[in-house]
Amino acid sequence: MLSKLENKVHPQQMIPELRENNKYDMNRMVSRMKRRCAFTSWTRENIHKKECCFYEKGVREDICKCGYSKIEHNDEAIKPEDFTGESWHKHRHLHEVPTDAFGDISFGGLGQKTGKYMRVSTDTNPEILYQLLTEQWRLSPPNLLISVTGGAKNFYLKARLNNMFNRGLIKVAQTTGAWIITGGTHTGVMKHVGKAVRDYALSSSTQGQIVAIGVATWGTIHNRDALAHPEGCFPAHYELDIKGQGRLSCLDNNHTHFLLVDDGTQGNYGVEIELRSCLEKCISGKRLGNKESGVTIPVVCVVLDGGPGTLNTIYNAMLNGTPCVILEGSGRIADVIAQVAALSVTRVTIALIHQLMKKFFGQEYEKFPDLRIIEWTKKIQDIIRMPHLLTIFRISEDNHGDVDVAILQALLKASRTSESLGTESWKRQLELAIAWNRVDIAETEIFTEERQWKSSDLHWAMFSALVGNKPEFVSLLLENGVSLRDFLQDEETLCELYKQLPSCMFLRKLAKRVHNAHRKKAFGMRHRVRSGQGEMVSLTHVSDEVRRLLGSFTQALYLPSNMTYHFNMCLEDTSASLSKNSTSSQAPLKEDSPDAQRNPGRDIFLWAVVQNNRELAEIAWEQCTDCMSAALAASKILKTMSAEGMDADEAEDMKKLANHYEKHAIGVFNECHNWDEERAQKLLFRASPSWGRTTCLRLALEADDKSFVAQSGVQVFLTQIWCGELSVDNPVWRVLLCMVFFPLIYTGFLVYRRDEVIQREAEMNEEIKTVESVTGSVLRTSTRSLDSSGLQRQKPLGRWTRLLRLYSSAQAKFYLNIVSYFAFLFLFAVVLMIDFQATPSSGEVLLYIWLLSLVCEEVRQLFHDPDGFGFRKKARMYINDLWNILDVLSILFFIIGLAFRLTTELFYAGKILLCIDFVVFCLRLMAIFTISRTLGPKIIIVRRMMTDLFFFMFLLSIWVVAYGVAKQGILIHNDNRLDWIVRGAVYEPYLIIFGNFPTNID
């Protein structure tokens, strides 16, 4: 049968358009054309249509018994008029040929709705159709198949029922990732489904698409000639002509995919029913989510309205074990079944069915023969004998349920009763709920009082929820008894979680690390390397990558299995200075057990953070035992990854999440600080066994969490470190005076922290004694036991200890450093102005020795690496500090100036360099005052202002030079003296800015 070729766009016709249209990227278009050619080739090999090969005149003139006209047949099919051979037969004279209708379909109008279509034979293998849907059309395998059936003619739905159906159908399809299968035409129940899909597309701002597959009969489609072309149509422009369709039907423009079933005839409805049933059965046999478990894709039948044909569909579906949801109030057979569903089989009589048929079918009832009604009565009786497969959705004033809940409850009810009420049945229901991502269904239907779950029974569900990124299910499982410690007891579980990370930067870095590690071992272990990439990821690789993100100052989070765990409460070298001033009053926190290394909350939290998953990370953070350290570690990891990331949007999301966890750390610390200030401060320098034996304060400093460090409790702790054993209440002038005249410290002029503690304990004991004397009873307090032993333990500091603690405090060292630097500058100035002789004097030699000590200090800063950063990182950190660059510059100037000064010829030039170097050393003095509350902010302001000032001076220099060149060219003719040219073109115009008018201008 030949078809007309108008009203379509073919691949050959697109080639001239491609050459003329330069706004499209050519590589992209070539790739698209290659895919289309491959799709066309696959279609010709696997998909066929049916064609009549024998024309025999039927009842109408020039119309074959197949329903097509004479001109639509091939020449070979048309026999001579005197042909007296065999007569036309459906099975003998309809044969398969490659299909000629496939590609993209465009309905035009508002929104330019497009879809995909394929004309297929009734004998097509359902496996081929499933391959077409998933591989060629690239649809994700469904988690649920919804087969909507009912009235093929237009019918009226009440507004409330219509809204509930539309909302519920789309919600269940959207949340579960379901496929909706209908008849695909723009009539009846198919039209209602199409409107629901349309309303979702108009109201939804998300990119997800509802998959609505229409399985229609090719021979009943109006305007089907617009879809046919041997090379396919990309796209075919289909006109929705409702008025001119006659007995035929138009395709619904809101469906997304069409399978047009062809049996070689025209005008016969119902041709697609058998193939549609086979396709649904094929899909229902596929594994849910392509897993190795035995759970297959569930199928549910939703019924609206309908006639006798719909009754047969319901009956056959329930015989095959497919649950059916019938909407009461939608009309005809749906209402008939809804009326008798709650009755016993004995009460469902032929007379009752007669009465209901007459009520709901109206005039159509008069055409029904009694034998057919008897047959239908038996089928209805069989249907209500299977209540576990039958669900009636009713609307009442007090019913606020939705259709989506009814559909999912019907599936769970069928699953619950189709099998024994054992673990496998509950497991299947839970797996369906997780696949659908419907935590509400799981709460009401699965996690009930009837069933008590063990933690081990839900480990597979927890793994599925984590990998599938379903945070609500993770919370639900934790609430219902899942133990993370039991879940992660086997290291392979955590390794498997990292293997199944979604595509992210951490996964790429981890894969690269694993590849490099196994490539080094490839010479001796080739067979193991080739055994598959899934076996290569280990917690050692994860630990190394996390340590790189946290910093080399941390220890490995996951130790090799052959190593034993040894933990103690000693602090790191890097934090020893933070805590040595507090050890005298430190009451140790809870000892860390050897099991601290196995921290399941930390493991899940880290797994969620590295993939930048905010919802899962939030749930896991609540399970962490060391929440503040976890939040600060997450902030450090996320900021490091954002600095390394190539995607700007992803990096911005990481920064936001890092700031989010910094706020979490602040909230935890403030809460602890409000309860107990002393113990809250101990949390800052406590080495966390869960995060590489590092401290919260170190993590905050490394992550540059300024907001956390700015908290009052942290500042108080830093102030205590600054003051050492001296009281924080000592004025600066008292400290300076005692540093000059140290005997004052023995007079009580300077207060020590030990003195404050002793005084505080004495006052407390005095208050207790006063209360006891007034009340006449002994107070039982924790401080009472310290009355005798506490004062003995807290002895006053000795004379030598007081002197040592004064000069060893950071505060005193800083003041001595300032005095020393001023003395250095004073000596430098004296040498330059008064004592700069040809032969270096003793003062100048002392200056050189002093400078040598400064050089040694800079070398120490560069090479001393207590944190194990390595020379590369340490050098990079050194160079990134502007003040260090200034130090190096001043030392280089001094060395060059000294070398020049020791020669007779460059003696004066050396002095000039040393004078300039003195200016640089004076600028270096600003670094010392950056910690001052008064001068520090102003120095930072000036430093930032210099950047803006540079651009202003650049613009100013353009105008100065422009004016100077013009003036020089006008006043002086061909001047060859370079110094005078620079003076006239640059220097004199610059002086004009300050009002110095040139003398050589009238």
Secondary structure, 3 states (H helix, E strand, C coil): CCCCCCCECCHHHHHHHHHHCCCCCHHHHHHHHHHHHHHHHHHHHHCEEEEECCCCECCCCCEECCCCEHHHCCHHHCCCCCCCCCCCCCCCCEEEEECCCEEEEEEECCCCEEEEEEEEECCCCHHHHHHHHHHHCCCCCCCCEEEEEECCCCCCCCHHHHHHHHHHHHHHHHHHCCEEEECCECCHHHHHHHHHHHHHHHHCCCCCCCEEEEEEEHHHECCHHHHCCCCCEEEEECCCCCCCCCCCECECCCCCEEEEEECCCCCCCCCCHHHHHHHHHHHHCCEHHHCCCCCECCEEEEEECCCHHHHHHHHHHHHCCCCEEEECCCCHHHHHHHHHCCCCHHHCCHHHHHHHHHHHHHHHHHHCCHHHHHHHHHHHHHHHCCHHHEEEECCCCCCCCCHHHHHHHHHHHHHHHHCCCCHHHHHHHHHHHHHHCCHHHHHHHHCCCCCCCCCHHHHHHHHHHHHCCCHHHHHHHHHCCCCHHHHCCCHHHHHHHHHCCCCCHHHHHHHHHHHHHHHHCCCCCHHHHCCCHHHCCCHHHHHHHHHHHHCCCCCCCCCCCCCCCCCCCCCCHHHHHHHCCCHHHCCCCCCCCHHHHCCHHHHHHHHHHHCCCHHHHHHHHHCCCCHHHHHHHHHHHHHHHHHHCCCHHHHHHHHHHHHHHHHHHHHHHHHHHHHCHHHHHHHHHCCEHHHCCECHHHHHHHCCCHHHHCCHHHHHHHHHHHHCCECCCCCHHHHHHHHHCHHHHHHCCCCEHHHHHHHHHHHHHHHHHHHHHHHCCCCCCCCCCHHHHHHHHCCCCCHHHHHHHHHHCHHHHHHHHHHHHHHHHHHHHHHHHCCCCCCCCHHHHHHHHHHHHHHHHHHHHHHCCCCCCCHHHHHHHHHHCHHHHHHHHHHHHHHHHHHHHCCCCCHHHHHHHHHHHHHHHHHHHHHHHHHCCCHHHHHHHHHHHHHHHHHHHHHHHHHHHHHHHHHHHHHCCCCCCHHHHHHHHHHHHHHHCCCCCCCCCC
